[in-house]
Amino acid sequence: MPRAKRGFKRRRRHNKVLERASGFVLGRKNKFRRTSEAVDRAFTYAYRDRRVKKRDFRQLWIARISAAANNNQISYSRLISALKKANVRLDRKVLSDIAIVDPLGFSALVDQVRSLAPAV
């Protein structure tokens, strides 16, 4: 029986990893062991950062809403509380967009729910 050296299977497996490393520099794109380690690490960071991105954007939206709320003499927390009591179901992404694109509309929204804001 002939000796199996895994030529085809190994090459196919290696090529799959090497294709994922396109754009990497130096030996991380063409030396299989280093490439494999780099690709594994890249996948780990990609998985983690898909979640971090959600956190970062929420933080950005909150900062923008807070700045716009302060321009309208109300704190962020009081504004969000008043919006919940008024049953205004806009998420932070939309509120942030309104605050940037339509400041007058945001002011009107704040004025509409200001009476429901908790007392100081």
Backbone bond lengths (Angstrom), bond angles and torsions (degrees), N, CA, C in turn:
res aa  C-N    CA-C-N  psi(-1)  N-CA   C-N-CA  omega(-1)  CA-C   N-CA-C  phi
1 M - - - 1.445 - - 1.536 108.85 -
2 P 1.326 118.19 136.43 1.463 119.81 -176.55 1.538 111.69 -72.26
3 R 1.302 112.45 155.43 1.460 119.84 -178.57 1.530 109.22 -79.33
4 A 1.336 117.43 129.32 1.467 121.26 178.90 1.519 108.88 -91.56
5 K 1.331 116.03 121.01 1.459 119.81 -178.85 1.524 112.47 -104.88
6 R 1.311 116.39 7.21 1.467 121.79 177.33 1.524 113.42 61.56
7 G 1.302 118.06 28.76 1.459 120.26 -176.06 1.515 113.46 -57.28
8 F 1.314 117.01 -56.22 1.462 120.58 -174.50 1.521 111.79 -68.94
9 K 1.312 117.19 -48.90 1.469 121.48 -177.15 1.522 111.04 -62.72
10 R 1.321 115.94 -44.86 1.463 119.93 -178.99 1.526 110.44 -64.60
11 R 1.320 115.84 -44.17 1.464 119.14 -179.10 1.527 110.78 -62.49
12 R 1.320 116.91 -40.46 1.463 120.65 179.49 1.532 110.75 -64.68
13 R 1.328 116.33 -41.40 1.465 120.54 179.06 1.526 110.42 -66.50
14 H 1.333 116.60 -43.88 1.463 120.90 179.38 1.529 110.79 -63.21
15 N 1.321 116.65 -44.04 1.456 120.10 -177.81 1.532 111.59 -63.18
16 K 1.338 116.13 -34.59 1.455 120.01 178.21 1.531 110.21 -61.74
17 V 1.334 115.85 -44.16 1.466 120.70 179.46 1.522 110.32 -69.09
18 L 1.335 117.03 -42.25 1.462 120.58 -177.80 1.529 111.78 -65.62
19 E 1.329 117.71 -33.89 1.459 120.32 177.45 1.522 110.93 -65.19
20 R 1.325 116.24 -36.85 1.466 119.99 179.35 1.517 112.44 -69.05
21 A 1.335 117.03 -17.76 1.466 121.50 -178.18 1.514 112.32 -97.38
22 S 1.318 118.20 14.48 1.459 118.81 179.20 1.521 108.03 -64.62
23 G 1.314 115.84 133.85 1.449 120.17 -176.95 1.516 112.97 99.09
24 F 1.319 117.70 -13.90 1.456 120.38 175.59 1.525 107.73 -74.55
25 V 1.330 117.10 162.10 1.457 119.96 -174.53 1.525 110.80 -113.23
26 L 1.329 114.17 159.60 1.470 124.13 177.63 1.518 111.19 54.64
27 G 1.338 117.87 -136.86 1.462 120.58 -174.41 1.506 113.67 -73.64
28 R 1.326 116.97 -7.77 1.459 119.53 -177.82 1.526 111.68 -76.47
29 K 1.336 117.32 -4.80 1.460 119.07 178.55 1.515 113.02 -110.05
30 N 1.349 118.40 -13.31 1.463 117.52 -174.96 1.530 115.03 -136.76
31 K 1.315 119.41 -5.05 1.469 121.80 174.48 1.525 107.16 -103.40
32 F 1.326 116.12 118.44 1.455 119.92 -165.08 1.519 113.33 -57.76
33 R 1.324 117.77 -46.24 1.461 118.58 -175.34 1.528 110.54 -64.20
34 R 1.315 117.48 -46.77 1.466 120.75 179.01 1.522 110.78 -65.54
35 T 1.321 116.39 -37.52 1.462 120.66 178.27 1.518 110.79 -63.63
36 S 1.323 115.79 -44.61 1.454 120.98 -178.77 1.525 110.76 -60.98
37 E 1.333 117.02 -43.16 1.463 121.16 178.83 1.526 110.37 -64.79
38 A 1.331 116.18 -42.51 1.464 120.27 -178.24 1.524 110.96 -66.28
39 V 1.325 116.83 -40.57 1.463 120.79 -179.68 1.527 109.99 -66.96
40 D 1.342 117.09 -42.48 1.469 120.11 177.83 1.523 110.69 -59.59
41 R 1.327 115.53 -44.22 1.458 119.47 179.46 1.528 110.75 -65.35
42 A 1.324 116.53 -39.90 1.466 120.14 179.41 1.528 110.56 -62.56
43 F 1.326 117.68 -40.65 1.462 120.75 178.43 1.525 110.51 -64.77
44 T 1.331 116.77 -38.80 1.465 120.59 178.98 1.521 110.32 -62.11
45 Y 1.333 116.12 -47.34 1.460 119.68 179.67 1.521 111.19 -66.07
46 A 1.313 117.32 -38.58 1.464 120.54 -179.94 1.524 110.28 -62.77
47 Y 1.324 117.02 -43.52 1.470 121.69 178.77 1.524 110.05 -61.79
48 R 1.329 116.06 -47.88 1.460 120.96 -178.99 1.531 110.76 -62.89
49 D 1.330 116.36 -45.59 1.452 120.21 -172.14 1.521 113.33 -75.27
50 R 1.326 117.86 -16.86 1.463 118.36 171.79 1.525 109.68 -65.17
51 R 1.311 116.87 -31.07 1.462 120.64 176.66 1.519 111.84 -82.13
52 V 1.332 116.49 -38.35 1.468 120.88 179.19 1.527 110.30 -63.20
53 K 1.334 116.75 -35.93 1.463 120.80 179.68 1.525 110.71 -58.97
54 K 1.317 117.31 -40.61 1.462 121.27 178.78 1.525 110.34 -62.45
55 R 1.347 116.12 -42.77 1.463 120.62 178.12 1.518 111.08 -62.68
56 D 1.327 116.18 -45.64 1.464 120.98 -176.54 1.529 111.40 -63.25
57 F 1.325 116.59 -42.09 1.459 118.64 -179.55 1.518 111.25 -68.04
58 R 1.330 117.17 -40.58 1.469 119.28 177.76 1.527 110.12 -60.72
59 Q 1.322 117.17 -41.46 1.460 122.27 178.37 1.536 110.30 -61.46
60 L 1.322 117.11 -42.39 1.460 122.05 178.53 1.529 110.90 -63.32
61 W 1.345 116.43 -45.68 1.462 120.02 -179.51 1.525 110.57 -61.57
62 I 1.331 116.62 -41.82 1.460 120.29 -179.45 1.525 110.18 -64.21
63 A 1.327 117.95 -41.28 1.466 121.27 179.15 1.528 110.57 -62.45
64 R 1.332 116.95 -41.37 1.463 120.33 179.93 1.527 111.76 -67.38
65 I 1.334 116.56 -43.40 1.464 120.11 179.02 1.520 109.78 -64.31
66 S 1.305 116.64 -41.00 1.462 121.31 179.95 1.520 110.86 -61.21
67 A 1.327 117.11 -44.40 1.465 120.86 179.26 1.529 110.63 -62.99
68 A 1.328 116.73 -44.01 1.467 120.24 179.54 1.521 110.68 -67.09
69 A 1.328 117.90 -37.56 1.463 121.41 178.87 1.527 110.24 -65.76
70 N 1.323 116.49 -41.83 1.467 119.78 178.70 1.527 110.96 -63.56
71 N 1.327 117.83 -33.16 1.466 120.71 174.90 1.523 111.41 -64.83
72 N 1.331 116.51 -23.22 1.466 121.86 179.06 1.529 112.16 -103.31
73 Q 1.334 117.25 20.63 1.471 124.10 176.24 1.530 113.80 56.51
74 I 1.324 116.13 43.69 1.466 120.91 173.33 1.516 106.92 -145.58
75 S 1.326 116.62 146.48 1.461 119.15 179.94 1.527 109.59 -82.10
76 Y 1.317 115.18 161.87 1.467 120.93 -179.48 1.525 110.90 -59.63
77 S 1.329 116.35 -48.19 1.464 119.87 -174.79 1.526 111.37 -64.93
78 R 1.344 117.01 -39.09 1.476 119.94 178.10 1.535 110.60 -67.61
79 L 1.322 116.32 -37.26 1.466 119.92 178.45 1.525 110.89 -63.73
80 I 1.319 116.60 -47.88 1.470 120.25 -179.21 1.526 110.60 -62.96
81 S 1.333 116.46 -40.24 1.463 120.57 178.06 1.528 110.55 -62.38
82 A 1.333 116.55 -44.51 1.465 120.69 -179.93 1.526 110.82 -64.95
83 L 1.324 117.20 -39.65 1.467 120.18 179.08 1.525 110.86 -63.52
84 K 1.330 116.94 -39.14 1.467 120.22 178.77 1.533 110.46 -66.11
85 K 1.355 116.56 -42.37 1.464 120.28 179.89 1.530 111.14 -65.92
86 A 1.336 116.54 -34.58 1.466 120.82 179.06 1.525 111.80 -80.55
87 N 1.317 116.06 -1.12 1.463 122.35 179.59 1.530 111.71 60.65
88 V 1.349 115.54 36.89 1.460 121.29 174.40 1.517 106.51 -87.67
89 R 1.309 117.20 113.47 1.459 121.28 -172.09 1.526 111.59 -100.76
90 L 1.329 115.77 59.33 1.463 121.08 174.48 1.520 107.83 -104.88
91 D 1.329 115.99 132.62 1.459 117.88 179.39 1.523 109.92 -82.19
92 R 1.330 115.60 173.24 1.462 120.76 -174.02 1.525 112.23 -65.71
93 K 1.318 116.96 -31.76 1.462 120.18 178.63 1.525 110.10 -62.78
94 V 1.313 116.82 -46.73 1.462 121.71 -178.42 1.523 110.31 -68.81
95 L 1.344 117.63 -43.01 1.461 120.73 178.12 1.523 110.96 -59.36
96 S 1.329 116.13 -41.33 1.459 120.69 178.65 1.521 110.99 -62.92
97 D 1.318 116.07 -43.10 1.457 120.71 179.81 1.529 110.86 -64.25
98 I 1.332 116.86 -41.70 1.468 120.80 178.03 1.527 109.68 -62.74
99 A 1.328 116.71 -42.38 1.460 120.82 -178.49 1.523 111.76 -61.35
100 I 1.329 117.16 -34.11 1.473 120.87 -178.36 1.526 111.24 -84.45
101 V 1.322 116.87 -48.97 1.462 121.67 -172.20 1.532 111.92 -78.77
102 D 1.336 116.98 -37.89 1.464 121.15 -174.37 1.528 110.57 -133.35
103 P 1.339 117.95 76.13 1.473 120.06 -177.91 1.532 113.30 -60.00
104 L 1.339 117.34 -33.97 1.465 119.67 178.56 1.527 110.88 -67.35
105 G 1.310 116.52 -39.82 1.462 120.80 176.50 1.518 111.53 -63.82
106 F 1.336 115.99 -39.15 1.468 120.36 177.69 1.530 109.67 -64.65
107 S 1.347 116.50 -41.56 1.473 120.45 177.91 1.529 110.81 -62.17
108 A 1.324 116.37 -40.04 1.463 120.24 178.41 1.523 110.46 -64.15
109 L 1.322 116.69 -40.12 1.461 121.31 177.90 1.522 110.59 -63.08
110 V 1.324 116.58 -43.13 1.465 121.10 179.11 1.527 110.03 -63.65
111 D 1.327 117.02 -45.27 1.466 120.75 179.97 1.530 111.53 -61.88
112 Q 1.320 116.28 -35.16 1.462 121.16 -178.89 1.526 111.42 -66.05
113 V 1.329 118.08 -36.00 1.468 120.56 -175.63 1.535 112.80 -105.68
114 R 1.317 117.56 2.22 1.470 120.44 -175.61 1.526 111.91 -58.85
115 S 1.322 118.25 -36.41 1.466 121.06 -177.79 1.536 111.94 -65.59
116 L 1.313 117.19 -23.37 1.469 121.37 -179.65 1.526 113.25 -88.62
117 A 1.354 116.47 -6.43 1.457 120.19 -178.76 1.518 110.02 -67.58
118 P 1.323 117.71 143.88 1.477 119.71 178.65 1.533 110.57 -61.72
119 A 1.315 115.63 148.17 1.467 120.34 179.73 1.519 110.42 -68.51
120 V 1.316 115.21 155.46 1.472 121.12 -176.87 1.481 112.39 -72.26
